[in-house]
Amino acid sequence: MDAVGLIGVLVLLAGLQLTWLARDAVFYWVEFAVTTWRTALRARLNDRAADDPAVSAVARGSGRAPVPAPHTLCLVGGLGLIFLGQLLIVWALLF
């Protein structure tokens, strides 16, 4: 493995660190996605539109604290660095 592979490993580790720092944002977004999906599924089963005010209020107001924007930014940046690090490692192994 050459310098590109080593840089890929370091970028991957930096991405893992950023993702670990933003782990509360991961839980927030998973919970938000599941709640939204469940609300849309219930609305479909009850023959209501998913953008009905009652359905939208349930999806928005689950009573959880909002995640600060820096945590979400760290999450997205960390996932991007993980992806980039894996690409660099593959590049180093293939060429």
C-alpha positions in Angstrom: 0.0 0.0 0.0 1.4 3.3 -1.0 0.9 6.9 0.2 -2.6 7.1 -1.3 -3.7 4.1 0.7 -2.3 5.5 3.9 -4.1 8.8 3.3 -7.2 6.8 2.6 -6.9 5.1 6.0 -6.3 8.4 7.8 -9.3 10.0 6.0 -11.5 7.0 6.9 -10.4 7.2 10.6 -11.2 11.0 10.6 -14.6 10.2 9.2 -15.3 7.6 11.8 -14.2 10.1 14.5 -16.6 12.8 13.2 -19.4 10.3 12.9 -18.8 9.1 16.5 -18.9 12.7 17.7 -22.3 13.2 16.0 -23.8 9.9 17.2 -26.8 11.7 18.8 -27.6 13.1 15.4 -27.7 9.6 14.0 -30.3 8.5 16.5 -32.3 11.7 15.9 -32.4 11.2 12.1 -33.2 7.5 12.3 -36.0 8.2 14.8 -37.3 11.0 12.5 -37.3 8.8 9.4 -39.1 5.9 11.2 -41.7 8.3 12.7 -42.3 10.0 9.4 -42.6 6.6 7.6 -44.9 5.2 10.2 -47.1 8.3 10.1 -47.3 8.1 6.3 -48.1 4.4 6.4 -50.9 5.0 8.9 -52.3 7.8 6.8 -52.3 5.5 3.8 -54.1 2.8 5.7 -56.7 5.3 7.0 -57.2 6.7 3.4 -55.9 10.2 4.3 -53.4 12.3 2.5 -49.9 12.3 3.9 -49.9 16.1 3.9 -53.1 16.3 5.9 -52.6 18.8 8.8 -53.4 16.1 11.5 -50.9 13.7 10.0 -48.2 16.4 9.6 -48.7 17.5 13.2 -48.0 13.9 14.4 -44.9 13.7 12.3 -43.5 17.0 13.4 -44.4 17.0 17.1 -42.9 13.9 18.7 -41.7 15.8 21.7 -38.0 15.3 21.2 -35.3 18.0 21.4 -34.0 19.3 18.1 -30.5 18.4 17.1 -28.1 21.3 16.8 -27.0 22.0 13.3 -23.2 21.4 14.0 -24.0 17.8 14.9 -25.8 17.2 11.6 -23.0 18.8 9.8 -20.4 16.6 11.5 -22.5 13.6 10.7 -22.7 14.4 7.0 -19.0 15.4 6.8 -18.0 12.2 8.6 -20.0 10.0 6.3 -18.5 11.8 3.3 -15.0 11.3 4.7 -15.7 7.6 5.3 -16.8 7.3 1.7 -13.8 9.2 0.4 -11.4 7.2 2.5 -12.8 3.9 1.2 -12.4 5.2 -2.4 -8.8 6.1 -1.7 -8.0 2.7 -0.2 -9.6 0.9 -3.2 -7.7 3.2 -5.6 -4.4 2.3 -3.8 -5.2 -1.4 -4.0 -6.1 -1.4 -7.6 -3.5 0.8 -9.1 
